[in-house]
Amino acid sequence: MRKVISDILRNEVKDPRIPIMTSVLEVKMSNDLSHAKVYLSVMADDKGKQDFRDAIGSASGFIRREVSQRVSLRTAPEIQFVFDDSIEKGMKLMQLIDETIREDDARE
């Protein structure tokens, strides 16, 4: 599911509000496979993130239909998109660590 949704976002959805730097981090399926939680990450500013949310909302029906055609399931799962900013937070934390190391090296 993760690869299929990633491929659909990259190659099939023709909305310019969906940037190339979009990652499908994880897909969690319900036990009966009728619901899917798709965790997405995108590198963008606040406006870009809001545009991305709007674009995903607009394309959700198309994505669901494409998933149902590519993955053999009895029913097309309802897809809930969850936006995950953990990668962005990790990058900010790494920047802070690097700055602290540089400051410590400058003091020595």
C-alpha positions, 0 to 999 in steps of 0.5 A: 500500500505504501509503495502504491500510494507513493507512486500515485502521488508521484506519477498520477496526481497532477496537482502542482500543490503536491511537491516532489519532496512528499514521503509516504512514511507508513500505512496502517490498515485496520484488521478488516482492511476497510480503513487505511491511515496514511502518514505523509511528510512534506518539506514545505513552508506553512503555506505550502503545507496548507496547500498540500493538505488541500490538494490531498483532500481534493485528490483523496477520492482519486487516490482511493480509486487508484488504490482499489484498482492496483491492490486486490482487496475486496473493498476499496479502503477508506483512506485517512491522511495524517500529516507527520512532521517528525522528519522536519523536527528531527532536522531542526534538532540536528541543526541545533546540535550542530550549532551547539557543537560549533559554538563549543569548538569556537570556545576552545 
